Amino acid sequence: MIVLTAGAGRVVQTIAGELAALPHPKRFLPAGAARNAVPGFELVAGGVDDASARAKALDGAEELVVLPTFDPRSAEAQAALVGEARQAGIRRIHLGSLIAADARSPVCLLRWVGSIEREVAASGLPHTIVHCAPFMQSLALFTRRDVRGLALVGPFRDVAFPWLDAADVGALLASRLRGGELTSVVCNFSGPEAIDFDGAAQRLEDALREAVRYVDVSLPEAQGLLEATGFSAIQIRALTEYWDYLVCGLVKPECCETAAKLLGRPPGTLAQYFASHAAELRAAA
């Protein structure tokens, strides 16, 4: 039995889609704003904030997969779930973390994720911790259409990221879940090439076959765009603070040999992702 606790959104849906192909029975324990089940998973009502729901989700389960949210309360609840895992009979824990996550980080999102990571290590259970680079799926947040046409709009200047397809994270975690080795793995995982937003706009233009430009905006403007999309104040603060930290160049995402070996194939490129999701990205704009 596999238990997945996560929020909502494209990254979670993509990773869960890879895990859904596994033959094991699966449960989904919602975190943050998530309320509905994901395909292939039995929904545990109540969510991770509810102690009784956590106990129900863990009952009879052997594998726990944690995908953090942009919410401190959910992070605390997911950390509590990890702390309860050993006594409940969980054999292994798998965490989709972020590169530079640290419980002592000045960046709130990295601190929240780092607190869960600390609990995973303290559990004494075999575990998988995957430090992920920025996700390709997140680019849909920056896709806009105005009177001039399509644009990627964000506060990223000329910084380049080795964008990571969340499907590859799901495939990596699935390989660990299939293997059953009672070992611990901590790895950094990123895409195959660092691409700035001008380059991302060009690749999106190639996939959509219409002009796409990159519009660099200030951090307050980016906050306004997220607010208009429906993000909460705390989510907006977490995301924009994290983006600002990335733009400063203090984080250098790189893919380690361990992650590459676990994936077992070359990670997907941004051009491949855009080609496969052109209609979705056009609709998101």
C-alpha positions as CSV (number, residue, x, y, z in Angstrom):
1,M,0.0,0.0,0.0
2,I,1.3,3.4,-1.1
3,V,0.2,6.6,0.6
4,L,0.6,9.9,-1.3
5,T,0.2,13.2,0.6
6,A,0.2,16.3,-1.6
7,G,-1.6,19.4,-2.6
8,A,-3.3,20.2,-5.9
9,G,-1.8,21.6,-9.2
10,R,0.0,20.4,-12.3
11,V,3.2,19.2,-10.6
12,V,1.2,16.9,-8.3
13,Q,-1.1,15.6,-11.0
14,T,1.9,14.8,-13.2
15,I,3.8,12.9,-10.5
16,A,0.7,11.1,-9.3
17,G,0.0,10.1,-12.9
18,E,3.3,8.3,-13.0
19,L,2.7,6.6,-9.7
20,A,-0.8,5.6,-10.6
21,A,0.7,3.0,-13.1
22,L,2.2,1.1,-10.2
23,P,0.2,-2.1,-9.4
24,H,0.0,-1.5,-5.7
25,P,-3.1,-0.2,-3.9
26,K,-2.8,3.6,-3.3
27,R,-4.3,6.2,-1.1
28,F,-4.3,10.0,-1.4
29,L,-4.2,12.2,1.7
30,P,-4.9,15.8,0.6
31,A,-2.7,18.7,1.8
32,G,-3.3,22.4,1.5
33,A,-6.1,23.4,-0.8
34,A,-6.5,19.9,-2.3
35,R,-9.8,18.2,-1.6
36,N,-10.4,15.8,-4.4
37,A,-8.9,12.4,-5.2
38,V,-6.3,11.9,-7.9
39,P,-6.9,9.2,-10.5
40,G,-5.8,5.8,-9.4
41,F,-5.8,6.8,-5.7
42,E,-8.4,6.2,-3.0
43,L,-9.2,9.5,-1.3
44,V,-8.8,9.7,2.5
45,A,-11.2,12.4,3.6
46,G,-10.2,15.0,6.2
47,G,-6.8,15.8,4.8
48,V,-3.3,15.8,6.4
49,D,-4.3,18.4,9.0
50,D,-6.6,15.8,10.6
51,A,-4.8,13.4,13.0
52,S,-7.5,10.8,12.5
53,A,-7.2,11.0,8.7
54,R,-3.5,10.6,9.0
55,A,-3.9,7.5,11.1
56,K,-6.5,6.1,8.6
57,A,-4.2,6.8,5.6
58,L,-1.2,5.1,7.3
59,D,-3.2,2.0,8.5
60,G,-1.7,-1.0,6.7
61,A,0.5,1.1,4.4
62,E,4.1,0.4,3.7
63,E,5.3,3.3,1.5
64,L,4.8,7.0,2.1
65,V,5.3,9.6,-0.6
66,V,5.3,13.3,0.4
67,L,5.0,16.2,-2.0
68,P,5.1,19.5,0.0
69,T,2.7,22.4,-0.6
70,F,3.2,26.2,-0.4
71,D,1.6,26.4,3.1
72,P,3.3,26.3,6.5
73,R,0.3,24.7,8.3
74,S,0.3,21.8,5.7
75,A,4.1,21.5,6.1
76,E,3.7,21.1,9.8
77,A,1.0,18.5,9.3
78,Q,3.1,16.6,6.7
79,A,6.0,16.6,9.1
80,A,3.7,15.2,11.8
81,L,2.7,12.5,9.4
82,V,6.3,11.6,8.8
83,G,6.9,11.5,12.5
84,E,4.0,9.0,12.9
85,A,5.1,6.8,10.0
86,R,7.4,4.3,11.8
87,Q,5.0,3.5,14.5
88,A,2.2,3.0,11.9
89,G,4.3,0.4,10.1
90,I,5.7,2.4,7.1
91,R,8.8,0.8,5.7
92,R,10.1,3.6,3.5
93,I,9.5,7.4,3.0
94,H,9.9,9.2,-0.3
95,L,10.1,13.1,-0.4
96,G,9.9,15.3,-3.4
97,S,12.0,18.2,-2.0
98,L,13.5,21.3,-3.5
99,I,17.1,22.1,-4.2
100,A,18.5,24.2,-1.3
101,A,15.7,23.1,1.1
102,D,16.9,23.6,4.6
103,A,15.0,23.9,7.9
104,R,17.2,26.9,8.8
105,S,16.8,28.7,5.4
106,P,15.8,32.4,5.4
107,V,13.5,31.6,2.5
108,C,10.1,30.5,3.9
109,L,9.3,27.9,1.3
110,L,12.7,26.3,1.5
111,R,12.4,26.3,5.3
112,W,9.0,24.6,5.3
113,V,10.1,21.9,2.9
114,G,13.4,21.6,4.9
115,S,11.4,20.9,8.1
116,I,9.7,17.9,6.4
117,E,13.1,16.8,5.1
118,R,14.5,16.9,8.6
119,E,11.7,14.7,9.9
120,V,12.3,12.2,7.1
121,A,15.9,11.9,8.1
122,A,15.1,11.7,11.8
123,S,12.6,8.9,11.3
124,G,15.4,6.4,11.0
125,L,13.5,4.7,8.1
126,P,15.0,4.1,4.6
127,H,14.1,7.0,2.5
128,T,14.3,8.8,-0.8
129,I,14.9,12.6,-0.9
130,V,14.8,14.2,-4.3
131,H,16.0,17.8,-4.4
132,C,14.2,19.1,-7.5
133,A,15.0,22.0,-9.8
134,P,12.2,24.4,-11.0
135,F,9.5,22.4,-12.8
136,M,8.5,22.9,-16.4
137,Q,4.8,22.6,-15.3
138,S,5.2,25.9,-13.4
139,L,5.7,27.8,-16.7
140,A,2.0,27.7,-17.2
141,L,1.7,30.2,-14.3
142,F,3.6,32.7,-16.5
143,T,1.8,32.3,-19.8
144,R,-0.4,35.2,-20.7
145,R,-2.2,36.5,-23.8
146,D,-2.8,40.2,-24.4
147,V,-3.5,42.4,-27.4
148,R,0.1,41.9,-28.6
149,G,-0.2,38.1,-28.5
150,L,1.3,35.4,-26.3
151,A,3.9,36.1,-23.6
152,L,5.8,34.5,-20.8
153,V,5.6,37.1,-18.0
154,G,7.8,36.8,-14.9
155,P,10.4,38.4,-12.6
156,F,13.4,36.4,-13.8
157,R,15.6,38.9,-15.8
158,D,18.2,36.7,-17.6
159,V,18.6,33.9,-15.2
160,A,18.6,30.4,-16.7
161,F,17.2,27.2,-15.0
162,P,17.7,23.6,-15.9
163,W,13.9,23.0,-16.1
164,L,12.7,19.7,-14.8
165,D,9.7,17.8,-16.1
166,A,7.6,16.6,-13.1
167,A,6.9,13.4,-15.0
168,D,10.6,12.5,-14.6
169,V,10.3,13.0,-10.9
170,G,7.3,10.6,-10.9
171,A,9.2,8.1,-12.9
172,L,12.2,8.3,-10.6
173,L,10.0,7.8,-7.5
174,A,8.2,4.9,-9.2
175,S,11.5,3.2,-9.9
176,R,12.3,3.4,-6.2
177,L,8.8,2.1,-5.3
178,R,9.2,-0.8,-7.7
179,G,12.7,-1.7,-6.4
180,G,11.9,-2.3,-2.8
181,E,15.5,-1.7,-1.6
182,L,15.7,-0.8,2.1
183,T,18.4,1.8,1.4
184,S,18.4,5.6,1.7
185,V,19.0,7.9,-1.3
186,V,19.4,11.7,-1.4
187,C,19.9,13.2,-4.8
188,N,19.7,16.5,-6.8
189,F,17.6,16.3,-9.9
190,S,17.3,18.8,-12.7
191,G,16.7,18.9,-16.4
192,P,19.3,18.5,-19.2
193,E,19.9,22.1,-20.1
194,A,19.8,25.6,-18.4
195,I,17.4,27.9,-20.3
196,D,16.5,31.5,-19.6
197,F,13.0,32.9,-20.2
198,D,13.9,34.3,-23.6
199,G,15.0,30.8,-24.6
200,A,11.8,29.3,-23.0
201,A,9.7,31.8,-25.0
202,Q,11.4,30.7,-28.2
203,R,10.8,27.0,-27.5
204,L,7.2,27.8,-26.7
205,E,6.9,29.7,-30.0
206,D,8.3,26.8,-31.9
207,A,5.7,24.4,-30.3
208,L,2.7,26.7,-30.7
209,R,3.7,28.1,-34.1
210,E,2.9,31.6,-33.1
211,A,4.9,34.5,-31.7
212,V,5.8,34.3,-28.0
213,R,7.8,37.0,-26.2
214,Y,9.2,37.2,-22.7
215,V,8.1,40.2,-20.6
216,D,10.3,40.8,-17.5
217,V,8.3,42.3,-14.7
218,S,9.1,43.5,-11.1
219,L,8.4,41.3,-8.1
220,P,5.3,43.4,-7.1
221,E,3.9,43.0,-10.6
222,A,4.4,39.2,-10.4
223,Q,2.6,39.2,-7.0
224,G,-0.3,41.0,-8.6
225,L,-0.5,38.4,-11.4
226,L,-0.6,35.5,-8.9
227,E,-3.3,37.3,-6.9
228,A,-5.4,37.7,-10.0
229,T,-4.9,33.9,-10.6
230,G,-6.4,33.1,-7.2
231,F,-3.3,32.4,-5.1
232,S,-3.6,33.2,-1.4
233,A,-1.4,35.8,0.3
234,I,0.8,33.2,2.0
235,Q,1.3,31.3,-1.3
236,I,2.2,34.5,-3.1
237,R,4.8,35.4,-0.5
238,A,6.3,31.9,-0.5
239,L,6.5,31.7,-4.3
240,T,7.8,35.2,-5.0
241,E,10.4,35.0,-2.2
242,Y,11.6,31.7,-3.6
243,W,11.8,33.1,-7.1
244,D,13.8,36.1,-5.9
245,Y,16.2,33.7,-4.2
246,L,16.6,31.8,-7.4
247,V,17.2,34.9,-9.5
248,C,20.0,36.0,-7.1
249,G,22.0,33.0,-8.3
250,L,22.5,31.5,-4.8
251,V,21.1,28.2,-6.0
252,K,22.9,26.1,-8.6
253,P,20.6,23.2,-9.6
254,E,22.5,20.3,-11.0
255,C,21.6,16.7,-11.7
256,C,23.7,14.2,-9.8
257,E,24.7,10.7,-11.1
258,T,22.4,9.0,-8.6
259,A,19.3,10.7,-10.0
260,A,20.3,10.0,-13.6
261,K,20.8,6.3,-12.7
262,L,17.5,6.0,-10.9
263,L,15.6,7.6,-13.9
264,G,17.3,5.2,-16.3
265,R,16.9,7.4,-19.3
266,P,17.7,11.0,-20.4
267,P,15.4,13.5,-18.7
268,G,12.9,15.3,-20.9
269,T,13.8,18.6,-22.6
270,L,11.8,21.8,-22.5
271,A,11.2,21.6,-26.2
272,Q,9.7,18.1,-25.7
273,Y,7.5,19.3,-22.9
274,F,6.2,22.2,-24.9
275,A,5.5,20.0,-27.9
276,S,3.5,17.6,-25.8
277,H,1.5,20.2,-23.9
278,A,1.0,22.9,-26.5
279,A,-2.8,22.9,-26.3
280,E,-2.7,23.0,-22.5
281,L,-0.3,26.0,-22.4
282,R,-2.4,27.8,-25.1
283,A,-5.5,27.3,-22.9
284,A,-3.6,28.4,-19.7
285,A,-2.8,31.7,-21.4
